[in-house]
Amino acid sequence: MADVDGTWDCVTASPMGEQKTALTVNSAGTTFTGEISGALGTLPVTDGTVDGDTIGWAMEVKMPFPMRLDCKATIAGDSLDGTVTAGAFGSFPMTGTRRA
């Protein structure tokens, strides 16, 4: 099982431009809790899962309008590579690095 815990500096390539966020992951077996912080504020992650080197979670954003974002990422060492799915708007690539 990969070490997924820590704070990850992430960038998502969205239609609104690059969205820089900090994702905090605190795993407990096959689940995790945490939060994601960025220019639009801080949100708790929900439905956090851990499956080997893959994590998945959801976020309920309020801005620019209410929407559920479903996220999935693979961890390789101190790198994160994944996607953010925004319903009918599609999926967007996300990358990240673990803070030291």
matplotlib code that plots the C-alpha trace (Angstrom):
import matplotlib.pyplot as plt

x = [0.0, 1.3, 1.8, -0.9, -0.9, 0.2, -0.5, -0.5, -0.1, -2.3, -3.1, -6.3, -6.6, -10.2, -12.2, -11.8, -8.0, -5.5, -6.9, -4.3, -5.3, -3.8, -5.3, -4.8, -5.1, -5.3, -5.8, -7.2, -7.2, -9.3, -10.7, -9.4, -10.5, -9.1, -9.8, -9.0, -8.1, -7.8, -8.7, -12.4, -12.0, -11.7, -13.9, -14.0, -13.5, -16.3, -16.4, -12.6, -11.3, -7.9, -7.2, -3.5, -1.9, -5.3, -7.4, -10.9, -13.0, -15.8, -16.2, -19.4, -18.4, -20.5, -18.7, -19.1, -22.3, -23.2, -21.8, -20.4, -16.9, -15.7, -12.0, -9.6, -5.8, -2.9, 0.1, 3.6, 6.1, 5.7, 3.7, -0.1, -1.8, -5.6, -8.8, -11.6, -15.0, -17.5, -20.7, -21.9, -18.9, -16.6, -13.3, -10.1, -6.5, -5.0, -1.4, 0.3, 3.3, 3.6, 4.8, 8.1]
y = [0.0, 3.4, 6.2, 8.6, 10.8, 14.4, 17.7, 17.7, 20.9, 20.3, 22.0, 21.2, 22.3, 23.5, 25.6, 28.5, 28.2, 26.5, 25.9, 25.6, 23.8, 22.1, 18.6, 17.2, 13.4, 11.5, 7.8, 5.1, 1.8, 2.0, 5.4, 8.9, 12.3, 15.7, 19.0, 20.9, 24.6, 27.1, 30.5, 29.8, 28.7, 25.4, 22.4, 19.0, 16.0, 13.4, 9.8, 9.5, 6.0, 4.4, 1.4, 0.7, 3.7, 5.2, 7.7, 8.9, 11.6, 14.1, 17.8, 19.9, 23.2, 26.3, 28.7, 29.6, 27.6, 24.5, 21.3, 17.9, 17.2, 13.6, 13.1, 10.2, 10.2, 7.8, 8.3, 7.4, 8.5, 12.2, 12.7, 12.6, 12.2, 12.2, 13.7, 15.9, 15.1, 18.0, 16.2, 17.3, 19.6, 16.6, 15.6, 17.7, 16.6, 17.1, 16.8, 17.3, 17.0, 16.2, 19.0, 18.2]
z = [0.0, -0.9, 1.6, 0.7, 3.8, 3.8, 2.2, -1.6, -3.7, -6.7, -9.9, -11.9, -15.5, -15.6, -18.1, -15.6, -15.9, -13.6, -10.1, -7.4, -4.3, -1.2, -0.5, 3.0, 3.3, 6.6, 5.9, 8.1, 6.3, 3.2, 3.9, 4.4, 5.8, 4.9, 3.3, 0.2, 0.2, -2.6, -3.9, -3.3, 0.3, 2.2, 1.9, 3.6, 1.4, 1.5, 0.6, 0.9, -0.2, -0.4, -2.7, -2.8, -4.5, -5.6, -3.6, -4.4, -2.9, -3.5, -2.8, -2.7, -4.1, -3.7, -6.1, -8.9, -8.4, -6.3, -7.8, -6.7, -7.9, -8.0, -7.8, -8.3, -8.1, -8.2, -5.9, -6.9, -4.3, -3.9, -7.1, -7.6, -11.0, -11.4, -12.6, -11.3, -12.8, -12.8, -13.9, -17.4, -17.7, -18.0, -16.5, -16.0, -15.3, -11.9, -10.9, -7.5, -5.3, -1.7, 0.6, 2.4]

ax = plt.figure().add_subplot(projection="3d")
ax.plot(x, y, z, "-o")
ax.set_aspect("equal")
plt.show()
